[in-house]
Amino acid sequence: MDLQGILAFIGGLSALVLVHELGHFAVAKAVGIRVENFSIFMGQPILAVRRAKNVDSTGQRWAFRVFKWRFGLPEDAFEGSETEYAFRWIPFGGYVKMAGQSDVGEADLAGEPWEFTSKPVWARAAVVAAGPMMNVVLAIALFAGLNATYGVIGRIGIGPAPSMTAQTVEPHSFADSVGIVVGTRPILLDGIPFSTWDALEPLAEREDILTAAFVVPSGDTLHATLGKGFETLYSMGVKWEPDPVVGNLIPLEPAAKADLRVGDRIVSVDAEMVTTWSEMSLLIRRNPGRELELTVERDGRRVPVYVTPSVEIATFGVDDGVRLGIVSAIGTAFAQTWDVSKKIVLFIQQLITRAISPKYLAGPVGIFQMTGIAAEQGWATY
């Protein structure tokens, strides 16, 4: 992981924690709980600032601490003072320390009216709930900003089958010389059928000569020798396009909830005919949140399937997205946050019932890796 990935992980997690703690801080202040410390990051403080409630004879009100050196008012001037704000040296998260909270038991409890434990249940509940609620507010704010800036696209949660078709063939190219024409489909690579990408994955690492078989539009089989396997397949002078065939369904996404099935060939989207995956995908992406009628070929017959694409951030480029006005962006942000929240609850439920494999879970290492990858893809993805 490079420096960008490390900073992305630290920055993202710290932002979540600080916003969370800011919620506790603000509500604690509002209900009259004394907040003794609000810290950015962890460990010993690099810089700390504190304000006394009463001005001394010299007119001083502030005290500063840089590492262990103190400036301004003496420590004893802060009896019953305001919050100390600190910037600490371990770049990870942050915390709030309220009066009446003790790390070692009941030693810090004095029964004072400004202590956390002296407040009524509703006040303590509000302080506790404010942290996670601020994370929800942050999600809504981020969604709204991205909806207005990058736009939104539709997504139904399907992946393509490995079948591909030649859309264009360059004259005098290798493909042209062996007889590949528009409409040709690869069917075998080194004897392995184009049935799953997982089966072909080991071949992608090989650089030796591989044999391939293709089916041309007439139905005849064409054999060719590829110099470096996958590399030659994609550099032989052909623009390959995945067929609009469902290869997999992503759990909890709209397609999995609809009647789409693996192996379905999508032939039209809202009565508009499609012949390639990109044509089909473009129509879905341009219709976020609107119910679409997909006509699919299944078992030799055509059947309609109705599915409503979820609203996703246009992370693949601004041109792909439908930019929203401020009001629509905020309204859609509420819906997106609610949708994600429901998916989290449903995911946990399906983990418990074994409907979903635990392999979809990621621990700290997985989060670290995914955050770095997201940062490389740009701010919208991050």
N, C-alpha and C positions, 0 to 999 in steps of 0.2 A: 504494500500500500504506500503511495507517495505522500508527500507533505500535504497536498491538496485534500486527499482523502482523510488524513488524520485531522486536519483543521475542520473539515466538513462534519466529521463525527463529533468532535469536541464542541464546535459551535452550535450544531443542531440540538444536541442533547442539553447543553447549557442553556440555550434559549428556552427550551421546554420547561426546564426546572425553574429558571428564574421567573418566567411568566406565572408558573404555578405558585411559587413562593410570594410573588407580588400580590396574588389574590388573597392569600392568608394575611399578608401585611396590611393591605388596604382595609379589609373588613375588621381586623383586630383593632386598628386605629379608630374605625367608625363606631365600634361598640365600647370604646373606652378601655381597651386592654393596652397596657404599656408594652411596646415593642423595644426590647433592649438592643437587638442587633439585627441588621439586614446586611447580608454578605453576598457579594458576587464571588463565585468560586469558593474553594475550600482551603484548609490549612491555616498557617499563620498569616496575619494581615501584612500586606505590603504598604497600604495606605488606609488610614481610618480617619473619619471626620465625625465630630460630635458637637452638639450645640447645648449649652447650658440654658436652663429656663430663666435664670436671673443674671443680669449683667453685673459684673463686679465693678469695683471703684475705678478701674482703668477703662471701663467701657468695653472690655472684652467679652465675647459671648461664645467664641468657637475654640475648639481644641483640635489639633491635628497630630497624628502619629504616623511616622514613616519608619517602618520596621520597628525598632525598640525606642526610637528617639521621639520625644514628645515636644510639641510646640503649643503656645497659647496658654489656656487655663490649666491649672493643676487638676489632678485626678479627683481630688475631693470636692471640686466645684460641681460635680455631676450627680450629686445625690438627688434621685428623683428626676433625672434629666431626660432629655429627648433621646431618640434612637441614635445609636452609633452605626454609621454606614461604612462598610469595610470592603476593600478590594484585596482578595487573598491570592496566594501564589500557585495553588494547584488548579489548573484551568479545567474545572469540572463542576458544573451545577452551581449551587448556592444554597442558602438557608435563612430562615427567620427564627430568632430566639425571642419568645414572649415571656413576660414576667409570670412567675408561677409555674414555669416548665422547668423540670430538672432532669438532667441526664443520669442522676444517681439515686433517684427515689424522691422522697418528700422533703429533703433538706432545704430546698429553696422556697418552700411554701410558707407564707407568713400570714395568709388570710386577708391580705390587703384588697380593697375594692377594685384595684386596677389589675389584679392577677387573673390569669386565664380561668383558673378553677373557681374563682369567686363569682364568675358571671353565670347568669341563668342558662339553662340547657339550650334554649333557642339561639342565644348569642354564640355559645361554643359550637353548636352545629353549623351556624352560618360561617364561622371562621374556618372550620374544617372543610365545608363544602366549597368554599370560595376558590381553593386551589384548583381542583379538577374543573370547576366551572370556567376559570380563566383559560384553561387549555382548550375548552370548547369554544370560547370566544376567539381565541387565537386561530383555531381552525377555520371558523367562519370568516374572520378577517382575511386570512391567507387565501381562502377559496374566492372570496369576493374580489380581491385585488387581481388574482390570476384570471378570473373570468372576464374582468374588464380589460386587462392588459394583453393577455395571450389569446383569450377566447376559449370556447368549449367545443368539444367534438363528441360524437356518439360512439358508444362501445357496447358490444353485446357479449364479449368474452369467448371468442372461438379462435382456434389456430388452424392453419391450413394443413391439408394432407400433403404428402410429399410429391404428388403428381404435378407435373409441369408440362407446359405446351410452348413450342417455339412461336413467338409473336413476330419476330423479324429475323431475317438471315442476311448477313452482309455478303455482297457479291465477292467472289474470289477468296473467301475465307476458308478456313479448314472445314467448317461445317458444310459450306457450299460444295467443296471438293469431294466430300464423301456422300453427298446426296441428301443432306438434311434440308427440308423445306418448311415453310410456315405451316403450323399445325402438327408438326412432329412431336412425339412424346417419348422421353426416355423411360424404359421399363426395367432395364437391368444394368447394374454397375458391378463389374467383377463377379457376376453371377448372383448378386444380391438384388432382390426385387425392390423397386421404389415403393415399398409399402409403409415403412416408418422411417423417420429421420434418425431415430435411435439406432436402427440396424445399419444405417449408412455412416454413422458418426466415426467408427474406427477407420474407415477408408479416407476420411478427410485429412488424417495425419500422414498418410502414405504419399510418397512422391514417386513411386515406381510406376511402370506402365500398367494400365488397367484396361480391360475390355468392356465395351458398353454395347447395349442393344437398344434400338429405337423402333417405334412404330410410326410409319409415315401415314398421311391421310388416306392413302389407298388401302391401308390395312396390312401392307407388306412389312416384314421385319428387316431392319437395317443394322448391320454390325460394324463397329468401328473400334480402333485402338487409340486410347487416350494417353498422351505422353506423361502427364502428371495427374491423372485421376481427376479429382474435383477441380483442380486449377484449370485443366484443359477444358473441362465441361463448361466452365463459366468464362473462358477466354477464347472459345472456338468460333466467335463471330455470330453468336445467337443471343437474342434477348429472350430469356426464359421467363415465363409468368406462371406462378402457381395457379392451378385450377381452383374455381370457387367451390371446393369440396371441404366439408368440415372434418378436420383431422383430430381435434380434441375440444372438449368443453371445459372451461375454467369454472371450478366450483363457486357457487353463490352469485355468479354473474347472470344477466338476463337470459342468455341462451340456454343455460343449464336449467332455468326455471320454466322456459318455454318448451315446446315440443320438438326442438331441434335434436338431431341425433348424429353421432359420428358416422361418416360415410354419406351424409346428405349432400347432394350437389345443388347449390343455389343457382337457379336459372333466371330469377327476376327479383327486383326489390321495388315494391309499390308499382308493379306492372312495367318497370323499366328493365329490359333484358340485360343480362351481364354474362360475359364469357370468360372473364379473368378475375382473380382474387382482388386485384387492385381496383377494378371497376366496382365490384360489389362492396369493398371496404370503403371506397370514397362516398358512395351513397349512404352508407350507414353513418359514417363520420359527420356527414352534413346534416343529419337529422337527430341531434341529441334530444332526448326526452319526448320524442314523438313516436307513437305506435306505427310500426311498419309491417306490411304484409310481404313475407318472403315466400316465393314459390320454390319448392324444392323437389328434386327427383329422388324418389325413394322406392326401392323394390319395383322398378319399372313403371311407376306411376307418379303423377305430380300432385302434391298436396300443399295447401296453404299453411303457413306458420306465422303467428302474430307475435311480435316481440318489440319491446320498447327499449331502445338503447339508453344506457345510463349516461349521465352527463359527466364527461371527463375533461380535465385541463388539456389544452392543445399543446402538449409538450413536444410534438414532432414538427413544430413550425407554426408561426403566426398565420401563414396563408391557409393552413388547414382548418383554422378555428373560426367559429362564429363569435365575434366579440359582442359582449353584452353591455348595455347601459348600466349606470350605477345602481338604479333601483332593481333591475333584473339581476344584476350581478350579486347583489346582497340576498335577494330572495332565493336565487339558485344556490347560493352558498349555504343557506339554512338547510335546503333540501339535500345538498351533497353531504353535509355534516351528519344529518339524520340518517342518510343512506349508509354511510361508513359505520356509524354507531350500530345500526341494525346488523350489519355484516359481521361486526366484531362479536356481538352477542350470539348470532347464529353460528358463527365459526366455533365459539367455545362450546355451544350446545352440541354441535356435530362432532367435535373432538371427544366429548364425554360419551356420546352414543356410538363412537367408532365409525360414524358415517364418513369422516374425513381422516386421512392418515396423519399422524403426528409429524411426518416428514415436512409438512407445510409450515411448521413452527421454525422460528429462527431465534437463536440466543444472542448474547452480546456480540459474539464474533460475526454472526450472520448480519446483524444490524450494522456493524462496523463496515463490513464489505459492501453491503447494499447502499449505504450512505455515500461511500466513496464513488461507487459506480454512478449513482444519481448525480453527484456533483459534477462529474465529468460530462454529463449529458446536458448541463445547463441549469439555470436557476429555476425554471418552471418545474422540471423533473425533481430537483432537490427539494 
